[in-house]
Each structure stands twice: as C-alpha cells, then as structure tokens.
Amino acid sequence: MKDLKYLAAFTIPLTALISLFLKGYWSFLTPVYAFVLIPILELLLPQNNTNYSQDEIKNKTLNTLFDWLLYLNLPVTYAILITALVIVSSTSLETYEFIGLMLSVGMVLGTNGINVGHELGHRQQTNERFIGKALLLPSLYMHFYIEHNYGHHLHAATKEDPATAKYNQSVYSFWFTSTIRQYISAWHIQKKLLKNNHKSFFSLKNDMFWSLIIQSVYLVCVYLLLGKLALIFAIGAAITGFLLLETVNYIEHYGLLRLKTKSGRYERVKEIHSWNSNHVVGRIMLYELTRHSDHHYKSSKKYQILECHDESPQMPYGYPTSMVLALIPPLWFSIMNKRVPREMISV
C-alpha cells in the first residue's frame, strides 16, 4: 500500500477539476492548495531521510506500478486541459475566474505535465520518451527534452548552464535568462547532434523543427475550434506551467557551482551540486524530484529509488515551500545565501 502514496500527486489535477466546475473563488483552489496547504503540511510533518536496502531497490525497480503511475498523467493532464478549454470557450467567466482557472490548469501542466515529462524523458524506451514529450507539449516546452538531457545534465552547476541560478539572482530575473538561454541552447544542441550524425539541419530528425510545428498546430487548432479566449487561456496556462518549472529549476541549483580542476575543466557533477529535500509531502507530490542530488548523480535512476546523500546540501524547507519563498527575493536570500558554500560564491 505504501507504493500507492504517489497517487497523492493526482490531488493537483483533482483540485483543478474542482475549480473548473465550481468556478467563483474556487477557481484559485489549486494555487492555494499547492502554495498554502502543502507548505503548511511540510512544516508540520517530519522529514524522512532513510534509503532503501538493495533488495528493496531491486523490487521497486522491477515493479511496473511506478511506471503506470507516471503514464496515467498523460490522459489526466489532457483531460483537464481539454475540459478547461471547452469551459472557457462556452461559458461566460468573470476576469478573476478566467485568471484563477488559468493558474490552476497551468499548475497541472507544470507538475503532472512537465515534471512527469522530465522523468520519462530520461528513460530509454521510445514509448516512454514519446509520452514524456507529449506531456511537455501543452506547456509549449518540448525543447526542454533536448536542452535538459544533452545540456543541463552536462553543464549543471556551471555558469554555462542556463538552468543554474546565480548567487544573488532573483527568481524573476532567472525566469527571463533561463527560458531564453535554454531555448537558444536547445537549437545549438540540436544542430550539433545532427552534425554528429551526418544529418542536414533540415533533416526530418530535427526534433526542434518538429516541436515548433507540433506546438504551432496545437495552438492553431485551439483557435480554430474554440476561439480567441481559448487560445489566450492555452497560452496563459502554458506560461504558468513552464514558469512553475523554471521556479523549480531556480531552487534546485541556486548558487551552487562546480569548481575547476588544474586542467581548467570543471569537476564532475557530485552530490553537492544540487539542493536536496527530504520533506515527505514535496517528495510525493513531485515524484521524488526533491531528491535532486541523486538524480544528477545518476540520471538513469527511476524516481522511486532515488536516495538521500548526507553530503548533499539540504534545503531548510520542502520544494513547494521553497518556491513560495523564492517569490520573495529578500526573504529567499536571507535564508539561502548563508547556506551556499563560500568557495562556490567566488567561482
């Protein structure tokens, strides 16, 4: 039964569904749930830093239940999105209701969409990667697959990495630098991949072209089938989704930098180059994303067997709570700056 704890991740789309049908001030239920109720639970509940035994790891790795819990996010996410687009296009909503529903659905696209898409994007099976890319589509962030796997995991915790926040950089500044630099980086990586495989830039193997086409077709279809308001809603929800991701990116590596060796190259990625959190609620809601140090240490590991490393820098709060704090830069800096290793600040 303990393995079913990850079903709690579906409470995010559940709150969005409630918002869609009750409307009014209920439209804001998902952000209130994610950024008020969950942080309160994180503060009240104890952390859990225990790791599994080798036998438990083997059993959990082979248990397909954990995979199906991820796959289920595809129909759930799209069902919520389609329902929302139909409601928006056919119902007279107050402006505040429109904004509330857009934020609620956008959070589903970010948590159950991009976050799960990220996990599946690391898998080796083609069908799993396909589902992962499909979950990135509604947030208009399909380029994330290329940049994250071939860029971020190579350059994490360096100044060359768009997804590593600088010391004293606010989350609002990071939103701009990260989104723009990651998109440009994805094109550069795609070009390099094509060259290494002796393919033309205009090859059918150019995933960046396909991403651009598929996302454009998605938006055009929304406009033609459901109208202008639905299009605005789709774009707003997408922006909410990927800004949620970028806020997570911000707290995951804030201020942490790899040192250079005598040869001038960066040291390899270690457990000390990502912020870790063992707060139970955040771990479950984000499919163990909060054990980010181990994910970077070995990205092929499935979420259910990620471990805690004592040497990893620990966040004082869980990821949901930390995301709220990041939105208040002076408070974030006062809490986190003193936790960044001094030797990394001067890199």
C-alpha positions in Angstrom: 0.0 0.0 0.0 2.9 2.3 0.7 3.7 2.3 -3.0 0.4 3.9 -3.8 1.4 7.1 -1.9 2.3 8.7 -5.3 -1.4 8.8 -6.1 -1.3 11.9 -4.0 0.3 13.7 -7.0 -3.1 13.5 -8.6 -4.6 15.8 -6.0 -3.2 18.7 -8.1 -5.4 17.8 -11.1 -8.3 17.0 -8.7 -8.2 20.5 -7.3 -8.1 21.9 -10.8 -11.1 19.8 -11.7 -13.0 21.2 -8.7 -12.0 24.7 -9.7 -13.4 24.2 -13.3 -16.8 23.0 -12.1 -17.3 25.3 -9.0 -15.7 28.4 -10.5 -16.0 31.6 -8.5 -13.3 32.0 -5.8 -12.8 28.2 -6.1 -11.0 29.0 -9.4 -7.9 29.6 -7.3 -8.1 26.3 -5.4 -5.0 24.7 -7.0 -2.5 27.5 -6.3 -3.9 27.8 -2.7 -3.6 24.1 -2.2 -0.1 23.9 -3.7 1.4 27.0 -2.1 -0.5 27.4 1.1 -1.9 24.0 2.3 1.0 21.8 1.2 3.7 24.1 2.7 1.8 24.0 6.0 1.8 20.2 5.8 5.5 20.2 5.1 6.2 22.3 8.2 4.1 20.0 10.4 5.2 16.6 9.1 8.7 15.2 9.8 11.4 14.7 7.2 12.3 11.2 6.0 16.0 10.7 5.0 16.0 6.9 5.1 17.2 5.0 2.0 16.1 1.6 0.7 18.0 -1.7 1.1 19.5 -3.3 -2.1 16.6 -5.8 -2.1 14.0 -3.1 -1.8 15.7 -1.1 -4.6 15.7 -4.2 -6.9 12.0 -4.9 -6.2 10.9 -1.3 -6.7 12.9 -1.0 -9.9 11.1 -4.0 -11.4 7.7 -3.0 -10.1 5.8 -1.6 -13.1 3.2 0.1 -10.8 5.6 3.0 -10.5 5.7 3.3 -14.3 2.0 3.2 -14.8 1.5 5.9 -12.1 3.6 8.1 -14.5 1.7 7.0 -17.7 -1.6 7.8 -16.1 -0.6 11.5 -16.0 -1.0 11.7 -19.8 -4.8 11.1 -20.0 -5.4 13.0 -16.8 -3.4 16.1 -17.9 -5.0 16.2 -21.3 -8.5 15.6 -19.9 -8.1 18.6 -17.5 -6.8 20.8 -20.3 -9.5 19.9 -22.8 -12.2 20.3 -20.2 -10.8 23.7 -19.3 -10.6 24.9 -22.9 -14.2 23.8 -23.6 -15.5 25.5 -20.5 -13.6 28.7 -21.2 -14.9 28.9 -24.8 -18.5 28.1 -23.9 -19.0 29.8 -20.5 -19.2 33.5 -19.6 -16.5 33.9 -16.9 -15.5 36.9 -14.8 -11.9 38.0 -15.3 -10.8 36.8 -11.9 -12.3 33.4 -12.7 -10.5 33.2 -16.0 -7.2 34.0 -14.3 -7.8 31.6 -11.4 -8.7 28.7 -13.8 -5.7 29.5 -16.0 -3.4 29.3 -13.0 -5.0 26.1 -11.7 -4.7 24.3 -15.1 -1.3 25.8 -15.7 -0.1 24.2 -12.4 -1.3 20.8 -13.7 0.7 21.3 -16.9 3.7 22.1 -14.8 3.5 19.4 -12.1 1.7 16.5 -13.8 2.9 17.6 -17.2 6.4 18.9 -17.3 7.6 17.2 -14.2 6.5 13.8 -15.3 7.7 14.5 -18.8 11.1 15.2 -17.3 11.1 11.8 -15.6 10.0 9.9 -18.7 12.4 11.9 -20.9 15.3 10.1 -19.1 14.0 6.7 -19.9 15.5 4.6 -22.7 12.2 3.2 -24.1 10.9 5.1 -27.1 7.3 4.9 -26.0 8.1 6.4 -22.6 10.0 9.2 -24.2 7.1 9.8 -26.5 4.7 10.1 -23.5 7.3 12.5 -21.9 7.4 14.7 -24.9 3.6 14.7 -25.2 3.4 15.9 -21.6 5.7 18.8 -22.5 3.5 19.9 -25.4 0.7 21.8 -23.6 3.3 24.0 -21.8 5.0 24.7 -25.2 8.2 23.4 -23.7 9.1 20.4 -25.9 12.6 21.8 -26.4 13.2 21.1 -22.7 13.8 17.4 -23.6 16.8 18.2 -25.7 18.3 21.0 -23.6 17.8 19.2 -20.3 19.2 15.8 -21.3 22.0 17.0 -23.5 22.7 20.4 -22.0 21.7 20.7 -18.3 23.0 17.4 -17.2 26.3 18.2 -18.8 26.7 21.8 -17.6 24.7 21.8 -14.3 26.1 23.9 -11.6 28.3 25.9 -14.0 28.0 29.4 -15.5 27.4 27.8 -18.9 24.2 26.2 -17.7 21.1 28.3 -18.3 19.1 26.4 -15.7 21.6 27.1 -12.8 20.6 30.3 -10.9 23.5 32.6 -9.9 24.1 33.6 -6.4 22.0 36.7 -5.5 20.0 36.3 -8.8 16.3 36.8 -8.2 13.8 34.2 -9.5 12.2 36.9 -11.7 15.5 37.6 -13.4 16.1 33.9 -13.7 12.7 33.3 -15.5 14.0 35.5 -18.3 17.6 34.3 -18.5 16.7 30.7 -18.2 13.8 30.5 -20.6 15.6 32.4 -23.4 19.0 30.8 -22.9 17.6 27.3 -22.7 15.7 27.7 -26.0 18.8 29.1 -27.8 20.8 26.3 -26.2 18.4 23.7 -27.4 18.8 24.8 -31.0 22.6 24.7 -30.7 22.5 21.2 -29.2 20.1 20.1 -32.0 22.5 21.4 -34.6 25.4 19.6 -33.0 23.5 16.3 -32.7 22.5 16.5 -36.4 26.1 17.2 -37.4 27.5 14.3 -35.3 25.0 12.0 -37.1 25.8 13.4 -40.5 22.3 14.8 -40.9 21.3 18.1 -42.5 19.9 20.9 -40.4 16.6 20.5 -42.4 16.6 16.7 -41.7 13.4 15.0 -40.5 15.4 14.1 -37.5 15.5 17.7 -36.4 13.4 17.5 -33.2 13.4 21.2 -32.7 11.6 21.7 -36.0 9.0 19.1 -35.1 8.5 20.7 -31.7 7.9 24.1 -33.3 5.5 22.6 -35.8 3.5 20.4 -33.3 3.2 23.3 -30.8 2.1 25.7 -33.5 -0.5 23.2 -34.8 -1.8 22.8 -31.2 -2.4 26.5 -30.8 -3.9 26.9 -34.3 -6.3 24.0 -33.6 -7.3 25.6 -30.3 -8.1 28.9 -32.0 -10.0 27.4 -35.0 -12.0 25.0 -32.9 -12.6 27.0 -29.7 -11.9 30.6 -30.4 -9.7 33.5 -29.2 -10.4 33.2 -25.5 -9.5 29.6 -25.5 -6.2 30.4 -27.3 -5.4 33.1 -24.7 -6.2 30.6 -22.0 -4.0 27.9 -23.6 -1.0 30.3 -23.8 -1.5 31.6 -20.3 -1.7 28.1 -18.9 1.4 27.1 -20.8 3.3 30.1 -19.4 2.1 29.2 -15.9 3.3 25.7 -16.5 6.8 26.5 -17.7 7.3 29.3 -15.1 6.5 26.7 -12.5 9.2 24.5 -13.9 11.7 27.4 -14.0 11.0 28.2 -10.4 11.8 24.6 -9.5 15.0 24.9 -11.7 15.8 28.1 -9.7 15.7 26.4 -6.3 17.4 23.2 -7.4 20.8 24.6 -8.1 20.7 28.2 -6.7 24.2 29.5 -6.0 25.9 26.1 -6.4 28.8 25.9 -8.7 31.3 23.2 -9.7 35.0 24.1 -9.1 37.5 23.9 -11.9 40.4 21.4 -11.8 44.1 22.2 -12.6 43.4 21.4 -16.2 40.8 24.1 -16.4 37.9 21.7 -16.7 35.0 21.5 -14.3 35.0 18.8 -11.7 32.4 16.1 -12.4 28.9 16.6 -11.1 28.7 15.4 -7.4 26.0 15.1 -4.8 27.0 18.6 -3.5 25.8 20.4 -6.7 22.1 20.2 -6.1 19.8 21.2 -3.3 18.2 18.2 -1.7 15.0 18.0 0.3 13.6 15.1 2.3 10.3 16.7 3.2 7.8 13.9 2.7 4.9 15.8 1.1 7.0 17.5 -1.5 8.8 14.3 -2.3 5.5 12.5 -3.0 3.8 15.3 -4.9 6.8 15.8 -7.2 7.7 12.1 -7.7 10.9 12.4 -5.7 12.2 15.3 -7.7 13.3 16.9 -4.4 16.0 14.2 -4.1 17.6 16.1 -7.0 21.2 15.5 -5.9 20.9 11.7 -6.5 19.1 12.4 -9.8 22.1 14.3 -11.1 24.5 11.8 -9.6 22.9 9.1 -11.7 20.1 10.4 -14.1 19.1 6.9 -15.2 17.7 6.1 -11.8 13.9 5.8 -11.6 12.2 8.2 -9.3 11.0 5.6 -6.8 14.6 4.6 -5.8 16.3 7.9 -5.6 18.4 8.2 -2.4 19.5 10.8 0.1 23.2 11.6 0.4 24.5 13.1 3.6 26.9 15.3 1.8 24.2 16.9 -0.3 23.2 20.5 0.7 19.9 20.3 2.4 17.1 22.8 2.0 15.5 24.0 5.2 12.1 23.6 3.7 10.5 21.4 1.1 10.3 22.4 -2.6 6.7 23.7 -2.6 7.6 25.9 0.5 10.9 27.0 -1.1 9.1 28.0 -4.3 6.9 30.4 -2.3 10.0 31.8 -0.5 11.8 32.3 -3.9 9.0 34.6 -5.0 10.1 37.0 -2.1 13.7 37.6 -3.1 14.9 39.4 0.2 13.5 36.5 2.3 14.9 33.9 0.0 18.4 35.5 0.0 18.4 35.8 3.8 17.6 32.1 4.2 19.6 30.6 1.4 22.7 32.7 0.9 24.3 31.7 4.2 23.9 28.0 3.2 25.8 28.3 -0.1 29.4 27.1 0.3 31.7 30.1 0.4 34.1 28.5 -2.1 31.4 28.3 -4.7 30.5 32.0 -4.4 33.9 33.1 -5.7 34.0 30.7 -8.7 
